[in-house]
Amino acid sequence: MKGFTVQEHQKSLLRGERLHKVKLLKKKRSIYWGHDWKKSPKQLGQLSQTPANCNNFCCVNPRRFGYLTFKELIQLDAMRDGLNE
């Protein structure tokens, strides 16, 4: 710890912890969405930062496009069934 200030030492510990978490996340997501991402490190890095497979309508939040989520649709159906009984 010679030559380091306390702030530099804490900063290096935080950096090491962050890099360790990213490494664990990459290992966890190396087989994700049914693909083996170990072969393409660029896609594995992207997948570790953003777990969504793509940015299509089917993969993002439907509210973004003005639709209801599946859970909300199920709740609406349950409410309608309850009212019809």
PyMOL commands that set and color helices and strands:
alter all, ss='L'
color gray80, all
select helices_A, chain A and resi 6-28+37-39+41-49+62-65+70-84
alter helices_A, ss='H'
color red, helices_A
select strands_A, chain A and resi 31-32+35-36
alter strands_A, ss='S'
color yellow, strands_A
deselect
rebuild
show_as cartoon
